[in-house]
């Protein structure tokens, strides 16, 4: 007779709640209900937060069962998505809702309530955001399930007994942490072969050869909390959207872009060779938008690769501040200078708003800053020629840009 245990049959087992090895990150905070902590936020945000915390607690309790832990470990190990992520809601509903029934049964919640919370919360992903935790966890009950929304939030975590902890937002605990956080990943296209990169005038096949290149980047701090996993820096080329007074992204370079626009920066410093905008794209933009220049925008992506998610108030505030400090010199253009060949130089870039606003309720990208030529910013760093200026005219990094 087969002894294979499936997700659907685990719900019939008794809950096994083995103790952790005592490396608790903080004292349990069971006396502080999520409803009380969320009282000062909006009704929508509060309801979603409460739903996420209930799901984290229910899933933590379910992870007290050894057979269920083994199933989840196998799913995580098999995941083709970077950092071995799982789409939480899809996992619950897979195989006719087997995992949903299991989580409900092991956490002593009703299936209807678990399903309602999963629908009320935005799409969530489940994974180990700390590589050392992912490498070390062997499937034991020495585990926390944590949730949070924005970078800098205090993560709320639950152990396999359902005890609630408040974690440090800046340093992960020694105990392995499974994060249950809003989706940042394109689960429909986990392995990209040759996707087009979104641009204002339709798809452009990845070119090679001459163009604007990034060869080095430095950021002064990380823009991704540890609960959100690896940083995902992106560089966007923004230009006039049609004949409007707004901006659109003409090209994105980042971890999930296809060559030659692909680069992966996981620390404060990066060196390499990545195209930001081909010469063909530069020429096409100048032809369609005479006297209009482009912006170089740095983001830390929090929700959807190569898709800008910022509300216009944040973006316009940044650009308004920089325009006041550096009038009409916050953009760039490729120029030919005798004896120097082609270089990228400062230029006026008048548009100050994005083509589409983004909701405050959903997770947003971190606005690292707008690149400004070093001679305009009056700030110089060895090897760099453009300075990344963030909100409040703060220097958030510097880049080496070349046209060749």
N, C-alpha and C positions, 0 to 999 in steps of 0.2 A: 504494500500500500504506500502511496506517495505521502511524504511528510512535508511537502512544500507548503509554506504558509503564504497566502496572498493577502493583499490589502483588504479585500472584501471579507476575509475570515478573521482578521485580527480584531475587529470590533467585538467578536464574541469572546475574546480572551479577557482575563482579569488584568487590571492595570498593575504593571510592575514599576515601582517607583524607587529605584536604587538611589542611595545617597551620593552626592558629589564628594570630591576628595577634600572639601573644605576650603578651596581657594575662592571664597565668595568675593565679588568685586566691591560690595557694600553690604550694609545690613539690609535685610528685607524691608520693603516699604509698603507692606500690605495695608497699613493703616491709612495710606493716602490713596483714595480711589481716583481713577482717571477722570471721573466726572468732576471732581473738585479741582484738579490741576487744570482742566480744560475750561473752567468757568469763565475765564477772561477772554477767550477766543470766540470767533463767530460761531453761530449755531451750526452751519454746514461743516466748518472745520472741526468743531468739537465732536459732532456726531461721527465724522469719519475717523477721528483720532480714537474715540472710544471703541469703534468697531475694530480698528487695527489692533488695539491693545487686547481686546477680547480674543481675537484670532490668534495673537501671539501666545496668550496664556493657554488657550485650548490646544494649540499645536505643541507648546511646551509640555503640557500634561500628556499628550499622546506620545511624545518622544520618550516618556518614561517606560514605554513598552519596548523590550529588546527586539522583537520581531519587526515592529513598525520602524524602529531606528534603522534596522538592517535594510528594509525596503527603501527608506529615504536616502540612506548612504549610497545604495546601488543606483538610484535615480540621479543623484548629484554626480556620481562618478561617471555616468554615461552621458551626461549632458554635453551636447556639442557647442553650447554657447560659451563665450569667454567667461572665465572665472567659474565655470560649471554651474551656471544659474538655472533655476527652474521658474517657470511662470506659475505662481501659486494657485490662482483660480483655475487655470487649466489643469493643473495636477489634481486638484480636488475633484474635478468633474470627469477626469479620465476614467476609462473602464467602467462606464455607467455610474460614476460617482462613488467608486469604492473608497477612495481616500476620504471623501467627505463623510461617509458613514463611519469610517474608522476613527477619524478625529472626534466626531460627535460622541461615539460610544466610549472612547477612552477618556474623554474630558467630561463625560456625564452631562453633555449639552444636547439639546435637541438638534436634529439634522436641519430643521427649518431655521433655527436661530443661527447656526453656523453658516448656512447658505445665505441668509439675509445679510449677515455681517460681511461676507465675502463680496456680495453685490454692492453693498453700501460703500465699502472701501474702494478706492481706486485700484487699478490693476497693480498687483504686487509681485515682486520677485523674491525668491528664497535662495540664499547662498551664503558661503563663508566669505565675508569681505576681507578678512585678514589672511594672507597666504599661509602664514605659519600655523594658524588654526586649522586651515583646510588640510595641510600636509600632516598635521599631528593627530587629528581626530580619527579614531579607529572605529567609531560606532558606539562608544561608551555613553553612559548617562551623565558624564562630566560635560555638561552642555548648558548653554543659555540660548533662548530665542528672544531676540531684541527687535524693537521697531522704533522708528523715528521718521520725521518728514524732511525737514530742511537741515542743511549743514549747520552745525552749532547747536542743534537741539540736544537736550539731555536724553540719551537713549533709555527707553524703558524695556526691561528684560524680565523674563520668567524662567525659572528652572523647571526641572521635570516634576516637581511637586506643586507647581503653580505659584511659588513664592515670587513676589515682585521686587525688582531691584532697579535702582537708578544708577546708570553707568556714567563714567566720565565721557564728555563729548570729545575730548582731545586725545585720550589714550585708552586703547582697548584693554580689557582685563586679561589675566592669564587664562581664565576659563574660555574654551572655544565658544564662539558666538555665531549662531545662525541668524542672519539678518532677514527680516521680513519688511521690506521697504518698497516705496513706489518704483515701478518699472522704469529702468533707464535703457533697456535693451530691446532691439528689434528681434523678437522671438520668431517672427515669420520668415526672417532671412538671417539665420544665425551664422551662416558661413557665406560670405559674399564673394562671388567669383569675379564679376565685372559690372557692378552696378553703375548706373549713371549718377552723376552728382547734380543735385538740384541747382539750377541757375535761373536767372530771371527770364531768359529768352529761350528756354527749352533745354533738353539734355545736350551735353557736349561730350563727345568721345574723349577719353583720357589721351591727351597728346604727349609727345616727347619733344625734346629739342629746346629751343630758346624760350625764355619766359622769365617770370618773377619767381625767385627761389628763396626759401628760408634755409639757412645753413647752421644757425645756432639760436637757441632760445634759453633765457633764464627767467625764472619767476621768483619773487622774493619770499613767497610763502605758498603753502599748499592751499588749494581752494576746494578740497574734497574731504569731508569728515571721514574718519576711519570706518564708520558704519556703512558708508556708500561705496566702499571698495576703492579700486585704483582711480586716480585722476584721469580724466579723458579730455585733454586739452585739444581745442580746435582753433584754427585760424580761418576766418571768413573774409572774403573780398566782397565788400558792400559797394553797390553803385546805384545810380538813379533808377527807380522803377518806372519804366516807360517814359512818359513826359511829366510824371507827377512830382510832387515835392517830397516824396518819401524814398526810402532805401529798400533794396532787396539784396539777398545773398546771390552773387554770381558764381561763386566757387567756394567750396569748403575743403580744407585739408585737415586730416585727423586720423585717428586710429582705425576707423571703419570706412575711410575713403579708399578708393582703388588707386593703384599706382598710376602716375607718379605723384599722386596727392596724399599718399599714405605715410603717416609717421606716428609713432607711439611714444609719448613723453610721460614717464611715470615718476620722475624725480624733478627737482627744481631746475636741473640743467639738462640740456639736450644739444647734441651736435649731429649733423648729418647733411642730407641733401634732399629736400622735398620741394616740389613745385607748388606754388600757390596760385599762379595764374599764367596760362601759356601766352606766348606772343600773339598767337592767333586770337585768343580771347581779348588780350589787350587792344589789338588793332580793331577787332569787331566792336568793342565797347566804345573806343574813341570815334569810330565811324558813326555809330548810332547815337552817341551822346557827346557831340562836340562841346568842348569847354566844360564838360563835367568830369570830375576826377573820382577816384575810388577811395574807400576807407579800408584799413586793415584792422579787423576786430578780433581780439583774443577772448575766448570763452572757455569755461570749464563746463562741459556738457553734463547736465543732470537728468535729461529726459528726452531721449530720442537723438540718435547720432546724426550729425550734419543737418540739424533742423533747429533754427534759432528759436528759443522759447524765453522771451523777455517781455515784460510789459513796457509799454511805450513811456510811461512816466520815469521808470528807472533809466531807460536808454536816453531819453531826451534830456534828463537832468545831467547825465554825464556829458553829453555833447554840448549842452548850453554852457556848462562850466568850462569845458576845454576851449570852446569858441571865444569865450570872454578872455581867457588867459592867452590863447594863441590865435588871434583873429584870422580866420580863413586859411589856416595852415595846418589843419588836422587830417588832411588827406594826402594822397600821393599820386604821382604820374611817372611813367618811364620817360627819361630825357636823354638826349645825346649831347655830350659835352666834349669839345675838342680835346684830344689827348687822353680822355678817360673812357671813351666808348659809351655804352648805354648804362645809365644808373637810374635808380628810383629816387625821386626828389620830392620835397614837400610841395603841396599844392592846396588850393582851396577846395573844400568839399562842403557844399552848402546845405544838403539835406540833413535834417536832424531827427526824423522820425522813421520808424520801421513801417514796412508796408502793411503788416498785420499786427494788431495788439495781441497780447497773450494774457490769459486769465490769472488773477492773483491766487486762485484757489488751488491750482495745480502746481506741481513742482517745477521750478524754473532753473535755467542755467545760471551759473555764477558769471557775472559780468567782470571779466578780468580787466579789460580796458581797450582803448583806441590807441593804435601806434602812431607816434609823432616823431619826425626826424630829430636826431639828437641836437643839431644846431639850433632848432626852433625851441626845443625844451631846455636848452642850455644845460644839458646833463650828458655826461660822457662816461662810457664804460669800455674797457679794452675789447676790441674786436667787434663791438656792437655799433649799429648806426641808427636804430630806431628805438624809442623808449615807449613802453606800454603804460599809458596813464589811465588810472581807474577813477572811480567816484571820488569827488573831493580833490581832484588833481593829484592823487596819490600815485607814486611810482610803484607799479606792481610787477615790473619786469623790463627786459630789453631783448631786442631781436637783432639778428644780422640778416638783412635783406639784400639780394643781388639781382640785377637784371643781366642776363647773359644769353 
